[in-house]
């Protein structure tokens, strides 16, 4: 009974703070404008900036970033609930942002709130569980992956978002296990990647216009997946696998030069 009450209280506090959308209320109160009828209709920072102005957009963005932390602080430090309930309050804030009751459950994307909470937990996990050298290796990998993927997709960041975040979560899970931090990060990653997928579908994005060169373009960044494979399997296995693939492509390339039909 006590657990159920704490779940309900944590969820309610998180949803209450999350459902308050300054991107909707500030233009309505100050400019007498319904932001949902302007721009892309999203009561978020970018739409407020485009349609109303920078100052209101700054306030909107600041609260959207902090709205997940406020209920977490209240639940964990004022109510003295455990970290699991604090994470539940933070996740409920994201849901409140996306589904506010007073707007027929049609709110913002929840991207800024989810992203801020994710990076908070991510850096907390790195600080508590990894050495400086391991963190350096991880960020070197992320930067290299981002650069290659940026060239392959012509700067479409949503592709990086929907592929890199699951890789990061897998890396965390393999090193710290299925604890509370992991599950909270996984729930946030689900929301973040789904928003990225929606953007790609909305924009009708295609990786490359020439179909016969698509596989050559996209394999460059995804070849980096050999690196996390070395964490899951032994390094000998990964080296043998790379050797087999290199040998296969060497034979194909040799045949291409020797046999004109190939």
URSUL-V708700 format. One record per residue. N is the residue number from 1. PSI is psi in whole degrees, -180 to 180 (* if undefined). Layout:
n=[N/N]
psi=[PSI/PSI]
//
This chain:
n=[1/2/3/4/5/6/7/8/9/10/11/12/13/14/15/16/17/18/19/20/21/22/23/24/25/26/27/28/29/30/31/32/33/34/35/36/37/38/39/40/41/42/43/44/45/46/47/48/49/50/51/52/53/54/55/56/57/58/59/60/61/62/63/64/65/66/67/68/69/70/71/72/73/74/75/76/77/78/79/80/81/82/83/84/85/86/87/88/89/90/91/92/93/94/95/96/97/98/99/100/101/102/103/104/105/106/107/108/109/110/111/112/113/114/115/116/117/118/119/120/121/122/123/124/125/126/127/128/129/130/131/132/133/134/135/136/137/138/139/140/141/142/143/144/145/146/147/148/149/150/151/152/153/154/155/156/157/158/159/160/161/162/163/164/165/166/167/168/169/170/171/172/173/174/175/176/177/178/179/180/181/182/183/184/185/186/187/188/189/190/191/192/193/194/195/196/197/198/199/200/201/202/203/204/205/206/207/208/209/210/211/212/213/214/215/216/217/218/219/220/221/222/223/224/225/226/227/228/229/230/231/232/233/234/235/236/237/238/239/240/241/242/243/244/245/246/247/248/249/250/251/252/253/254/255/256/257/258/259/260/261/262]
psi=[-43/-41/-43/-43/-43/-38/-46/-43/-46/-43/-42/-45/-44/-46/-38/-49/-36/-33/-15/116/100/-26/-20/-46/-41/-49/-32/-42/-42/-43/-4/41/137/105/-23/-16/7/152/-131/4/2/126/52/179/-48/-44/-36/-41/-43/-37/-26/-49/166/-36/-49/-32/-38/-47/-42/-48/-41/-46/-38/-34/-38/-15/-23/-31/-31/-53/-31/-42/-44/-47/-42/-40/-32/-44/-12/31/162/172/-31/-41/-35/-42/-38/-40/-41/-43/-37/-31/-39/-44/-38/-38/-41/-31/66/136/-31/-6/34/34/33/92/-141/-173/-27/15/-48/-42/-46/-42/-42/-42/-40/-48/-33/-50/-39/-50/-30/-45/-43/-43/-38/-23/-10/150/166/-37/-41/-39/-40/-45/-45/-47/-31/-42/-45/-43/-45/-43/-42/-42/-46/-42/-33/-41/-37/-32/8/43/18/100/-24/-30/-42/-44/-49/-13/-39/-40/-43/-34/-43/-44/-38/-41/-44/-45/-40/-23/-29/-10/-175/67/-173/-41/-43/-47/-36/-44/-40/-41/-38/-40/-36/-46/-44/-47/-35/-38/-38/-41/-42/-41/-42/-41/-43/-40/-7/42/139/137/-43/142/-30/112/-36/-12/-1/-47/-32/-36/-47/-22/-18/-56/-34/-12/-22/-10/-15/-28/-52/-22/-31/-20/-39/-46/179/155/-34/-43/-44/-40/-42/-42/-45/-41/-42/-45/-43/-43/-41/-47/-30/-44/-44/-43/-37/-44/-36/-36/-30/-34/114/-29/-34/*]
//
